[in-house]
Amino acid sequence: MHSPELANPLKRSFDEMNLKRDADDDSNPPPSPLPSSSSSSKELSPRSYQWKVFEVAKRRNTIAVLDTGTGKTMIALMLIREIGQAVKADGRKLFIIFLAPTVHLVNQQFKVIKDSTGFEVEEYYGAKGVDEWSAKSWEKEISEHDVLVMTPQILLDALRKAFLSLETVCLMIVDECHRATGNHPYTKIMKEFYHKSVDKPKIFGMTASPVIRKGVSSSMDCENQISELESILDCQIYTIEDRTELEVFIPSAKEINRFYDASQFHNLDLKAKLKSSWSKFDNLLLNLQGSPMTQYKDMDDKLKALRKRLSNDHAKILYCLDDLGLICAYEVSFSPIQGLLSFLML
């Protein structure tokens, strides 16, 4: 199925994104925790920045850009409770879809949602034999469950077979939504079905970084990628400007700096030994070039290439000894990654 190129009405500059975020930040988060939706669910105690994102996500389709470990799933749980309870109160039979790109994440999010919402929740992935299900199988799942957690390929296949329809979905949560580029199932779901639906579900995307592709060399490149993601997901990105509270919860490595002072290390003896070893092997290869074995096809060219590579590697190791230290020279000597060697000579 092919769809025409999407217009991009959501394209915004970074300044426009910040202005919109400032306007959204006017909402005041309530101080008390969210009560449980049933006796079997847990009480949610969101942080203030999670409340801010939640309030924005209630009003419009949103991509929450928050660092790993800051609790994006908590915001998703709050939306599931809010929208799920409203749908139940209206007596409508709509359901919620939670998409995760891997089976491991499906398992993980399924357990969290099941334990935290009190709704009927089920998980779906290829190993469960879902690919062989009929329309009746899916009808049974929809009638018995409120939240369906699945990989995007499962949803895409079910939509293409007309076993599911997005018009019966009230909320679709897209975990790691930065993957919605190119031919990823996320992209196909949105282009082939969401944008063509009359009654569209609310969308909530979650990511730690909306820009992932290579070739990003300027703010314009970033804006273009962000705009493309917003357009595909029919969302606007939202993040927290004041990172004071966020920094408390972001896992971070302890940074230790060790500086190399070349004047404290003298490698003259080692450099002389390396030069001697290099000269010995270079002479050996030179002698081989004039031997009968060079009559074999391409042998002379291979020996010349080997001599050149040996000379280059010797020069790079000496460079490391002079400017980067003995440990770096040691690592380069045994590294199979030629890209690292090239990098050190830049």
C-alpha positions as CSV (number, residue, x, y, z in Angstrom):
1,M,0.0,0.0,0.0
2,H,1.4,3.4,-1.0
3,S,0.4,6.7,0.5
4,P,1.2,10.1,-0.9
5,E,3.9,12.2,0.8
6,L,2.6,13.9,3.9
7,A,2.5,17.6,4.2
8,N,4.3,19.0,7.1
9,P,2.1,21.5,8.9
10,L,3.9,20.8,12.2
11,K,7.4,22.0,11.0
12,R,8.6,24.3,13.7
13,S,11.9,26.0,14.6
14,F,13.6,25.4,18.0
15,D,12.4,28.9,19.0
16,E,8.8,28.1,18.2
17,M,9.1,24.8,20.2
18,N,10.4,26.7,23.2
19,L,7.6,29.3,23.0
20,K,5.0,26.6,22.9
21,R,6.6,24.7,25.8
22,D,6.6,27.9,27.9
23,A,2.9,28.3,27.3
24,D,2.2,24.7,28.2
25,D,4.2,25.1,31.5
26,D,1.6,27.4,32.9
27,S,-0.4,24.5,34.1
28,N,0.0,23.9,37.9
29,P,0.5,20.2,38.9
30,P,-1.7,19.0,41.7
31,P,0.3,18.1,44.9
32,S,-1.5,14.9,45.7
33,P,-0.9,11.4,44.2
34,L,-3.2,9.8,41.7
35,P,-5.6,7.5,43.4
36,S,-5.7,3.9,42.2
37,S,-8.3,3.1,39.6
38,S,-9.3,-0.2,41.3
39,S,-8.5,-2.2,44.4
40,S,-6.1,-4.3,42.4
41,S,-4.0,-1.3,41.1
42,K,-1.3,0.7,42.7
43,E,-1.4,4.3,43.7
44,L,0.6,6.5,41.3
45,S,2.9,9.2,42.8
46,P,4.1,11.3,39.9
47,R,6.8,13.9,40.2
48,S,6.0,17.5,39.3
49,Y,7.6,17.4,35.9
50,Q,5.6,14.2,35.1
51,W,2.4,16.1,35.9
52,K,3.4,18.8,33.5
53,V,3.9,16.4,30.7
54,F,0.7,14.6,31.6
55,E,-1.4,17.8,31.5
56,V,0.0,18.7,28.1
57,A,-0.5,15.1,26.7
58,K,-4.2,15.3,27.8
59,R,-4.8,18.3,25.7
60,R,-2.9,17.3,22.5
61,N,-1.0,14.5,20.8
62,T,2.5,14.7,22.4
63,I,6.0,13.2,22.1
64,A,7.6,13.3,25.5
65,V,11.3,13.8,25.2
66,L,12.8,12.9,28.6
67,D,16.1,11.2,29.6
68,T,16.3,7.5,30.3
69,G,15.4,6.9,33.9
70,T,13.1,9.9,34.3
71,G,9.9,7.9,34.3
72,K,8.2,8.3,30.9
73,T,6.2,5.1,31.5
74,M,4.7,6.8,34.6
75,I,3.2,9.5,32.3
76,A,1.8,6.7,30.0
77,L,0.2,5.0,33.0
78,M,-1.5,8.2,34.0
79,L,-2.9,8.7,30.5
80,I,-4.1,5.1,30.4
81,R,-5.9,5.5,33.7
82,E,-7.4,8.9,32.7
83,I,-8.6,8.0,29.3
84,G,-9.5,4.4,30.1
85,Q,-11.7,5.4,33.0
86,A,-13.4,8.1,30.9
87,V,-14.2,5.5,28.2
88,K,-15.5,3.1,30.7
89,A,-17.7,5.8,32.3
90,D,-19.2,6.5,28.9
91,G,-20.0,2.9,28.3
92,R,-18.1,2.8,25.0
93,K,-16.1,-0.3,23.9
94,L,-12.8,1.3,22.9
95,F,-9.4,0.0,23.8
96,I,-5.9,1.2,24.3
97,I,-2.8,0.1,22.4
98,F,0.7,0.2,23.8
99,L,3.4,-0.3,21.2
100,A,6.9,-1.3,22.1
101,P,9.6,-2.2,19.5
102,T,10.9,-5.4,21.0
103,V,9.4,-8.4,22.7
104,H,11.5,-7.7,25.8
105,L,9.9,-4.2,26.1
106,V,6.5,-5.7,25.5
107,N,7.0,-8.1,28.4
108,Q,8.3,-5.4,30.6
109,Q,5.6,-2.8,29.9
110,F,2.8,-5.4,30.0
111,K,3.7,-6.3,33.6
112,V,3.9,-2.6,34.7
113,I,0.6,-1.7,33.1
114,K,-1.1,-4.8,34.5
115,D,0.1,-4.1,38.0
116,S,-0.5,-0.3,38.0
117,T,-3.9,0.2,36.3
118,G,-6.4,-2.4,37.3
119,F,-7.5,-2.8,33.7
120,E,-7.6,-6.1,31.8
121,V,-4.2,-6.2,30.0
122,E,-2.7,-8.6,27.5
123,E,0.6,-8.8,25.5
124,Y,1.0,-9.9,21.9
125,Y,4.1,-10.9,19.9
126,G,5.0,-13.4,17.2
127,A,6.1,-16.3,19.4
128,K,2.5,-16.5,20.8
129,G,1.3,-17.6,17.4
130,V,-0.6,-14.3,16.8
131,D,0.3,-14.4,13.1
132,E,-2.1,-17.4,12.7
133,W,-5.0,-15.8,14.5
134,S,-8.3,-15.2,12.7
135,A,-10.7,-12.2,13.0
136,K,-12.7,-14.1,15.7
137,S,-9.5,-14.5,17.8
138,W,-8.9,-10.8,17.7
139,E,-12.6,-10.0,18.5
140,K,-12.3,-12.2,21.6
141,E,-9.1,-10.4,22.7
142,I,-10.7,-7.0,22.2
143,S,-13.9,-7.9,24.1
144,E,-11.9,-9.3,27.0
145,H,-9.2,-6.7,27.4
146,D,-8.9,-2.9,27.9
147,V,-5.2,-2.5,27.0
148,L,-3.3,-4.4,24.3
149,V,0.5,-4.3,24.5
150,M,2.3,-5.5,21.4
151,T,5.1,-5.0,18.9
152,P,4.3,-2.7,16.0
153,Q,4.6,-5.5,13.4
154,I,1.8,-7.4,15.1
155,L,-0.5,-4.3,14.9
156,L,0.5,-3.6,11.3
157,D,-0.3,-7.1,10.2
158,A,-3.7,-7.1,12.1
159,L,-4.6,-3.7,10.5
160,R,-3.7,-4.9,7.0
161,K,-5.9,-8.0,7.5
162,A,-8.7,-5.8,8.8
163,F,-8.7,-7.7,12.1
164,L,-8.3,-4.4,14.0
165,S,-9.2,-0.8,13.3
166,L,-7.7,2.3,14.7
167,E,-11.2,3.8,14.9
168,T,-11.9,1.5,17.8
169,V,-8.7,2.7,19.6
170,C,-9.0,5.6,22.1
171,L,-5.3,5.9,22.9
172,M,-2.1,4.6,21.2
173,I,1.2,4.9,23.1
174,V,4.4,4.6,21.1
175,D,7.4,3.6,23.1
176,E,10.8,4.6,21.6
177,C,8.9,6.6,19.0
178,H,12.1,8.0,17.5
179,R,12.1,4.7,15.4
180,A,9.2,6.1,13.4
181,T,11.4,6.7,10.3
182,G,11.9,5.1,6.9
183,N,10.2,1.7,6.6
184,H,9.8,1.0,10.3
185,P,6.4,-0.6,11.2
186,Y,5.7,2.5,13.3
187,T,5.9,4.7,10.2
188,K,3.8,2.3,8.1
189,I,1.1,2.1,10.8
190,M,0.8,5.9,10.8
191,K,1.0,6.5,7.1
192,E,-1.2,3.5,5.9
193,F,-3.8,3.7,8.6
194,Y,-3.7,6.5,11.2
195,H,-3.6,9.4,8.8
196,K,-6.4,7.9,6.7
197,S,-8.7,7.2,9.7
198,V,-11.7,9.4,10.3
199,D,-11.8,8.8,14.1
200,K,-8.2,8.9,15.1
201,P,-6.9,7.8,18.5
202,K,-5.0,10.1,20.8
203,I,-1.2,9.5,20.4
204,F,1.4,9.7,23.1
205,G,5.1,9.1,22.0
206,M,8.0,8.5,24.3
207,T,11.7,8.9,23.6
208,A,15.0,9.9,25.1
209,S,16.1,11.5,21.9
210,P,14.0,12.4,18.8
211,V,17.1,12.7,16.6
212,I,18.9,9.5,15.9
213,R,19.9,9.3,12.2
214,K,23.4,10.0,10.9
215,G,24.2,13.2,9.0
216,V,23.0,15.6,11.6
217,S,25.5,18.5,11.3
218,S,23.4,21.6,12.1
219,S,20.4,22.8,14.0
220,M,18.5,22.9,10.7
221,D,19.2,19.1,10.3
222,C,17.8,18.6,13.8
223,E,14.7,20.7,13.1
224,N,14.0,18.8,9.9
225,Q,14.3,15.4,11.6
226,I,12.1,16.6,14.5
227,S,9.5,18.0,12.2
228,E,9.4,14.8,10.2
229,L,8.9,12.8,13.4
230,E,6.1,15.2,14.5
231,S,4.5,15.0,11.2
232,I,4.5,11.2,11.0
233,L,3.2,10.8,14.5
234,D,0.8,13.7,14.3
235,C,2.3,15.1,17.5
236,Q,4.3,17.9,18.9
237,I,7.4,17.4,21.0
238,Y,7.3,18.5,24.6
239,T,10.2,18.4,27.1
240,I,11.1,20.0,30.4
241,E,13.2,23.2,30.3
242,D,14.0,23.4,34.1
243,R,16.1,20.3,34.6
244,T,16.7,20.8,38.3
245,E,14.3,18.0,39.4
246,L,15.2,15.8,36.4
247,E,18.9,15.7,37.3
248,V,18.1,14.0,40.6
249,F,16.6,10.9,38.7
250,I,18.9,10.7,35.7
251,P,21.4,7.9,36.1
252,S,24.9,9.2,35.3
253,A,28.4,7.8,35.3
254,K,31.0,9.3,37.5
255,E,33.5,11.2,35.4
256,I,37.2,10.9,36.2
257,N,39.8,12.8,34.2
258,R,43.4,11.6,33.9
259,F,45.8,13.8,32.0
260,Y,48.9,12.6,30.2
261,D,52.0,14.7,30.5
262,A,54.4,13.7,27.8
263,S,57.4,15.4,29.5
264,Q,57.2,12.9,32.4
265,F,57.7,9.9,30.1
266,H,60.8,9.1,28.0
267,N,60.3,6.4,25.3
268,L,63.6,6.7,23.4
269,D,64.7,3.2,24.2
270,L,61.3,1.7,23.2
271,K,61.2,3.8,20.0
272,A,64.6,2.6,19.1
273,K,63.6,-1.1,19.6
274,L,60.4,-0.5,17.6
275,K,62.4,1.0,14.7
276,S,64.8,-1.9,14.8
277,S,61.9,-4.4,14.6
278,W,60.2,-2.5,11.8
279,S,63.4,-2.3,9.8
280,K,64.0,-6.0,10.2
281,F,60.5,-6.9,8.9
282,D,60.7,-4.3,6.2
283,N,64.0,-5.8,4.9
284,L,62.4,-9.3,5.1
285,L,59.5,-8.2,2.9
286,L,61.8,-6.4,0.6
287,N,63.9,-9.5,0.1
288,L,60.7,-11.5,-0.5
289,Q,59.8,-9.1,-3.3
290,G,62.8,-10.2,-5.2
291,S,62.4,-13.9,-4.6
292,P,60.9,-16.5,-7.0
293,M,57.6,-16.5,-5.0
294,T,56.7,-13.1,-6.5
295,Q,56.1,-15.0,-9.8
296,Y,52.7,-16.0,-8.3
297,K,49.8,-13.8,-9.3
298,D,49.5,-10.5,-7.4
299,M,52.2,-11.6,-4.9
300,D,54.4,-8.6,-5.6
301,D,51.5,-6.2,-5.2
302,K,50.5,-7.8,-1.9
303,L,54.0,-7.6,-0.5
304,K,54.2,-3.9,-1.5
305,A,50.8,-3.3,0.2
306,L,52.0,-5.1,3.3
307,R,55.2,-3.1,3.5
308,K,53.2,0.1,3.2
309,R,50.8,-0.9,5.9
310,L,53.6,-1.9,8.2
311,S,55.3,1.4,7.7
312,N,52.0,3.3,8.4
313,D,51.3,1.3,11.5
314,H,54.8,1.9,12.8
315,A,54.4,5.7,12.3
316,K,51.0,5.7,14.1
317,I,52.4,3.8,17.1
318,L,55.3,6.3,17.3
319,Y,52.7,9.1,17.2
320,C,50.9,7.6,20.1
321,L,54.0,7.2,22.1
322,D,54.9,10.9,21.6
323,D,51.5,12.5,22.0
324,L,49.1,10.0,23.7
325,G,51.2,7.8,25.9
326,L,52.3,4.2,26.3
327,I,48.8,2.7,27.1
328,C,47.3,4.2,23.9
329,A,50.2,3.0,21.8
330,Y,49.7,-0.5,23.3
331,E,46.0,-0.5,22.5
332,V,46.7,0.7,18.9
333,S,49.3,-2.0,18.4
334,F,46.7,-4.7,19.0
335,S,43.5,-3.1,17.8
336,P,41.9,-4.8,14.8
337,I,39.9,-1.7,14.1
338,Q,41.7,0.2,11.3
339,G,39.3,3.1,11.7
340,L,40.9,3.9,15.1
341,L,44.3,3.9,13.6
342,S,43.2,6.3,10.9
343,F,41.5,8.5,13.5
344,L,44.7,8.9,15.6
345,M,46.6,10.4,12.6
346,L,44.0,13.1,11.9
